[in-house]
């Protein structure tokens, strides 16, 4: 079975979409300790931190040795004009950001950290390039030009407050996206092509064939 180190419902839906059986283990990684300002590096470190935190939980449960085959940590950030836009903290911030983003473009970066689990590699100190893969997938997003009425209306529902950048491409926010350049599923929460490529690299392609 596969482990997803994320509480994101959107990421769980993506795994369900490809019929990848999985268990969710929410990381207790403290994101506030990470002061990195570069969005690419930050999202990479966040994904790794979440994956390692979830692995520690598995080892503590003594299940990593015989129950699971792989673990994935993910995190997403939206970069606009060189700034990192994480989940909006309130309505005022969301409206302000959308007024800036309207008619312009930014980048959704998702960090991925995938670990192969087996009897010899389930110790966190033994994670190496041979049994783990990491990477950041970036997708360019161009937004429609929006009126203040449209922005305020979107800010009145819960959806954007749960998402990096303050929008969900798979939800109502999809109305405001003019086009994307790159991986679509990456904008939802994780890149399925990246996952397929790296499961195959680690010799775990059978996880994608189990139905």
Secondary structure, 3 states (H helix, E strand, C coil): CEEEECCCHHHHHHHHHCCCCEEECCCCCCHHHCCCCCHHHHHHHHHHHHHHHHHHHHHHHCCCCCCCCEEEEEEEEEEECCEEECECCCHHHHHHHHHHHCCCEEEEEEEEEEEECCCCCCCHHHCCCCCEEEEEEEEEEEECCCCHHHHHHHHCCCHHHHCECCCCCCCHHHHHEEEEECCHHHHHCCCHHHHHHHHHHCCCHHHHCCC
